[in-house]
Amino acid sequence: MRLTLHQLRLLLAVTREGSVSRAAQRLHLTQPTLSAQLRQLSDQVGLPLFERIGRRLHLTPAGEAVVDSATRLEEELERLDETLAELRGDVGGKLRLAVVSTAETFIPRLLGEFRRERPAVEVSLVVLNRDAVLRRLADNRDDLYIMSRPPAAPPVTATPFLANPLVVIAAADHPLAGRRAVPIEALADEEFVLREPGSGTRQAAESFFAEHDIVLRPRLELGSNEAVRQAVAGGLGLSLLSAHALAHAPDEGIAVLAVKDTPVVTQWQVVHPTGKRLTPLADAFLRFLQARAPELNRAAQARLSAARG
């Protein structure tokens, strides 16, 4: 077979876009031109690469094998490009990150600092709920993924880099606000504003209260930390939220309760599929996060101390 990089990249584009027409539009090609290239590639392979079921294209086993090799080849070429850039003394390249929404309170700032050190770096950052990030992880679409609870499957390598203390918050005028020691049993009759089911914060909250034989009473389920903060400040219930979500946000109307056995300490972790070789740029960003973690921990602890008086 004499497959070309151009052909393989066209195949990857069609696979990622899910249709020939959308891939052709993105690649600025005509649909007949792209279809002809795919037919030529299929002829060289000696097997069909796609089959159409209804209105959708699906990869055949041969197509999956070629796409798998093409993906690895693309990654190797990107890694080679970044390695050569490092050897030349360049500090460019592209870094692809996917992070859970709770991390949006600190990851964009850290990326800004990282790019000030490496202004030629191009960054792709997507902020999604945990389920969407896990889907991207399963598809190996990014260099690194940041979350607090890595999945059991597929196999992943997880590197803890930052403490993620979860605290109980309430409206500033709540009867429990300002008390020096709040027993966990005092929360049994409280209603809670919770993140969506499946989120790492929601799972940690459910585990924490289950360990103390308290059944959570959800009043609202919301998809962002900002929405949770606003609901709590409005008196709609208590919540368990990351201290990092409070460290750089207005705290008007919110009190951190001094509940026994809190903060609940989890860990922010950098995750990637097991066996995936990190690019030099991804490895550099991981080391940058580890170096910045102590300062972030101090900021979160200072915020908690001030909130608790």
KAJOMO-V497323 format. One record per helix or strand. SS is the DSSP state (h for helix, s for strand). FROM is the first residue (numbers start at 1). LEN is the number of residues. If there is no record, write none. Layout:
ss-><SS,SS>
from-><FROM,FROM>
len-><LEN,LEN>
This chain:
ss-><h,h,h,s,s,h,s,h,h,s,h,s,s,s,h,s,h,s,h,s,h,s,s,s,h>
from-><5,20,31,50,56,61,93,101,107,121,130,144,156,182,184,192,200,218,225,238,244,254,259,264,280>
len-><13,8,15,4,4,28,8,5,11,8,9,4,16,1,4,4,12,5,9,5,4,3,1,10,29>
